[in-house]
């Protein structure tokens, strides 16, 4: 049996790249719920498609935005950066 070793992708591992392109599990559940509502005519297909495309675009833009925005210095507590509203 011959072992074939392929060179790694430059900069990223293939698994990491594929996982970053897939939607999150909560998003998949949301899309599945939309599909069920469309199948049982709870929502019309145009509404299902519009909401699904909008949700997919929103998640993709959020991922892009979160990757490029630096995190504030500190302990990572959001309340400390926004002002504790207690």
KOLDRENVEX-748493 format. One line per 3 residues: number of its first residue (from 1); their letters; for each residue y, z, x of N, C-alpha, C. Coordinates in pm, 1 decimal, decimal comma, m for minus. Example, Ala and Ser with C-alpha at 12.3 -4.5 7.8 and 13.67 -1.06 7.14 Angstrom:
2
1> as> m569,0/780,0/1319,0/m450,0/780,0/1230,0/m330,0/780,0/1320,0  m225,0/708,0/1285,0/m106,0/714,0/1367,0/3,0/787,0/1290,0
This chain:
86
1> xxx> m117,6/0,0/84,9/0,0/0,0/0,0/123,6/0,0/89,2  218,5/m83,5/57,6/340,1/m96,8/136,0/453,5/m19,4/70,2  522,4/59,7/151,2/640,2/131,0/102,8/762,9/44,7/127,0
4> xxx> 840,2/24,9/23,8/963,7/m51,4/35,9/1079,6/45,3/20,0  1162,6/51,7/121,0/1279,1/140,8/116,7/1404,6/56,5/101,9  1473,4/77,0/m9,2/1597,9/5,0/m34,8/1715,2/87,1/18,4
7> xxx> 1817,7/22,6/65,5/1935,1/97,5/113,5/2006,7/162,8/m4,6  2065,9/278,5/18,3/2138,6/345,0/m90,9/2261,8/264,6/m130,1  2304,2/283,7/m253,3/2427,4/220,1/m298,6/2545,1/279,2/m222,1
10> xxx> 2640,7/199,2/m187,2/2754,0/252,6/m110,8/2838,5/347,4/m195,3  2849,5/470,6/m149,7/2937,5/566,3/m215,1/2874,8/648,6/m325,4  2775,9/595,9/m396,6/2720,3/670,6/m509,3/2570,6/648,5/m519,2
13> xxx> 2504,6/747,6/m569,1/2363,1/736,5/m597,4/2346,4/662,6/m730,7  2243,2/581,3/m742,8/2224,0/501,2/m864,0/2207,0/589,2/m987,1  2136,1/700,3/m974,2/2113,6/788,7/m1089,6/2245,2/848,6/m1137,8
16> xxx> 2329,0/888,7/m1044,2/2458,3/947,0/m1081,0/2544,2/842,9/m1151,5  2540,3/720,2/m1102,9/2619,8/614,9/m1163,1/2574,4/584,9/m1306,4  2442,6/581,2/m1330,1/2390,7/554,2/m1464,1/2422,8/669,8/m1557,5
19> xxx> 2403,1/793,3/m1509,9/2431,9/910,2/m1595,0/2578,5/917,9/m1632,9  2666,9/877,4/m1543,4/2809,2/883,4/m1575,6/2847,7/777,7/m1679,6  2768,3/672,0/m1690,7/2798,1/567,2/m1788,8/2743,8/601,5/m1927,0
22> xxx> 2645,1/690,0/m1934,9/2586,1/726,3/m2064,3/2673,7/828,3/m2135,8  2675,0/823,9/m2268,8/2752,0/924,5/m2342,6/2684,7/1061,3/m2335,4  2761,6/1165,6/m2359,2/2708,9/1301,4/m2357,3/2616,6/1324,3/m2477,7
25> xxx> 2535,3/1430,1/m2470,3/2442,8/1459,8/m2580,0/2514,8/1489,0/m2711,8  2622,5/1567,0/m2712,2/2693,4/1585,4/m2839,6/2747,7/1454,9/m2895,9  2792,4/1365,6/m2809,3/2842,8/1236,3/m2855,2/2729,0/1152,4/m2913,0
28> xxx> 2612,8/1156,2/m2850,1/2496,8/1083,5/m2904,0/2458,2/1137,1/m3041,9  2464,1/1269,6/m3058,9/2433,2/1329,2/m3189,6/2534,9/1284,0/m3294,3  2661,2/1276,0/m3255,1/2766,5/1229,9/m3345,4/2741,0/1085,5/m3388,0
31> xxx> 2707,8/999,9/m3291,5/2680,0/859,3/m3321,9/2556,7/846,9/m3410,8  2454,5/928,0/m3383,3/2334,8/925,3/m3467,6/2368,2/967,8/m3611,1  2452,6/1068,8/m3624,5/2495,2/1112,7/m3757,0/2571,9/1004,8/m3831,1
34> xxx> 2657,6/933,8/m3757,3/2729,0/821,7/m3819,5/2630,5/714,7/m3867,2  2531,5/686,2/m3783,2/2430,6/586,0/m3820,7/2354,3/625,9/m3945,7  2317,8/753,1/m3955,3/2245,9/802,0/m4074,4/2333,9/789,3/m4198,3
37> xxx> 2461,7/822,0/m4183,6/2552,7/808,6/m4297,9/2568,1/663,0/m4339,9  2565,4/572,5/m4244,3/2572,7/430,4/m4277,1/2446,4/381,2/m4344,3  2329,5/427,5/m4295,9/2201,7/385,1/m4354,1/2190,7/431,6/m4498,7
40> xxx> 2232,9/554,7/m4526,4/2221,8/608,7/m4662,0/2345,6/581,0/m4747,0  2432,4/494,0/m4700,7/2553,0/451,5/m4773,1/2645,3/566,6/m4810,5  2645,7/669,5/m4727,9/2742,3/777,2/m4747,6/2879,4/727,8/m4702,6
43> xxx> 2878,9/653,4/m4592,9/2999,1/584,7/m4545,2/2969,0/435,8/m4538,3  3068,3/354,6/m4558,3/3049,4/210,7/m4545,5/3036,6/171,1/m4398,5  2966,8/60,4/m4373,4/2945,1/17,1/m4236,1/3073,2/m12,7/m4160,4
46> xxx> 3175,2/m69,1/m4224,8/3300,1/m88,5/m4149,3/3360,0/44,4/m4101,5  3350,0/148,2/m4184,1/3402,1/279,9/m4145,9/3318,7/336,9/m4031,7  3186,0/325,4/m4041,9/3097,2/374,9/m3937,2/3128,3/306,0/m3804,1
49> xxx> 3144,8/174,6/m3807,6/3173,8/101,3/m3685,0/3309,5/139,1/m3627,8  3410,2/151,7/m3712,6/3543,9/186,6/m3664,8/3545,9/326,4/m3602,2  3483,2/422,5/m3667,9/3480,4/558,7/m3615,0/3397,6/564,0/m3486,8
52> xxx> 3284,7/494,8/m3484,6/3200,3/493,8/m3364,7/3269,0/431,8/m3244,8  3335,3/319,5/m3264,6/3406,8/254,0/m3154,4/3523,2/341,3/m3109,2  3593,6/400,9/m3203,4/3704,4/489,9/m3167,5/3657,8/611,1/m3089,2
55> xxx> 3547,0/669,7/m3130,2/3493,9/785,6/m3058,8/3446,8/747,5/m2918,9  3382,8/631,1/m2905,8/3335,7/586,0/m2774,0/3453,8/560,2/m2680,6  3557,6/495,1/m2731,1/3675,5/470,2/m2648,8/3745,2/599,6/m2609,2
58> xxx> 3752,3/692,8/m2702,2/3816,1/821,2/m2673,4/3740,5/896,3/m2565,0  3607,6/898,7/m2573,6/3529,6/968,3/m2472,0/3544,9/900,6/m2336,0  3543,8/769,5/m2333,1/3559,2/697,2/m2206,3/3696,6/723,1/m2144,9
61> xxx> 3801,2/721,8/m2227,2/3935,2/750,5/m2175,9/3946,5/894,9/m2128,4  3882,6/986,8/m2199,6/3885,1/1127,3/m2158,2/3815,5/1144,6/m2023,8  3701,5/1077,5/m2005,1/3632,6/1085,5/m1875,9/3720,4/1029,7/m1765,1
64> xxx> 3784,8/917,8/m1788,7/3871,2/856,9/m1688,9/3989,4/948,0/m1657,7  4049,2/1005,2/m1761,7/4164,4/1091,8/m1743,2/4126,1/1218,6/m1668,7  4012,9/1280,1/m1704,3/3971,6/1404,4/m1641,7/3931,4/1383,9/m1496,5
67> xxx> 3883,7/1266,6/m1462,2/3845,7/1240,4/m1324,2/3968,5/1229,9/m1235,7  4078,3/1175,5/m1286,7/4194,8/1147,7/m1205,4/4300,8/1256,2/m1208,9  4284,4/1359,0/m1289,6/4384,5/1464,6/m1297,8/4338,9/1582,2/m1211,9
70> xxx> 4419,8/1624,4/m1115,0/4379,5/1738,3/m1031,7/4382,8/1868,1/m1112,2  4290,1/1954,8/m1080,6/4285,8/2084,8/m1148,1/4391,0/2176,3/m1088,4  4449,8/2262,8/m1170,6/4548,9/2356,3/m1117,1/4482,5/2458,4/m1025,2
73> xxx> 4555,5/2504,8/m926,3/4503,1/2605,8/m835,4/4493,8/2738,7/m908,7  4398,0/2817,4/m871,8/4381,1/2948,0/m933,8/4237,1/2973,2/m968,6  4216,4/3068,2/m1058,2/4080,0/3108,0/m1091,7/4015,7/3015,3/m1194,9
76> xxx> 4084,6/2914,7/m1243,0/4026,4/2821,4/m1338,0/4038,7/2864,3/m1482,6  4102,0/2978,4/m1507,4/4118,0/3027,5/m1643,4/4230,5/2950,7/m1711,4  4199,0/2881,7/m1819,7/4298,9/2800,9/m1889,4/4409,7/2888,5/m1945,7
79> xxx> 4374,5/3006,9/m1994,7/4474,5/3095,0/m2054,8/4579,2/3137,0/m1952,5  4538,8/3151,7/m1824,7/4635,6/3193,5/m1724,4/4735,1/3082,4/m1694,4  4696,7/2956,4/m1714,3/4787,2/2846,3/m1687,5/4873,0/2811,0/m1808,0
82> xxx> 4826,7/2842,3/m1924,7/4901,5/2809,3/m2046,0/4981,1/2927,3/m2098,1  4965,7/3042,6/m2037,7/5032,6/3161,0/m2085,8/4941,3/3232,4/m2184,5  4910,7/3355,3/m2155,4/4820,8/3431,7/m2241,5/4892,1/3462,9/m2371,5
85> xx> 4840,2/3414,3/m2483,8/4904,3/3425,5/m2614,4/4847,8/3540,0/m2696,4  4811,8/3650,1/m2631,5/4753,6/3762,6/m2706,0/4857,6/3851,0/m2766,3
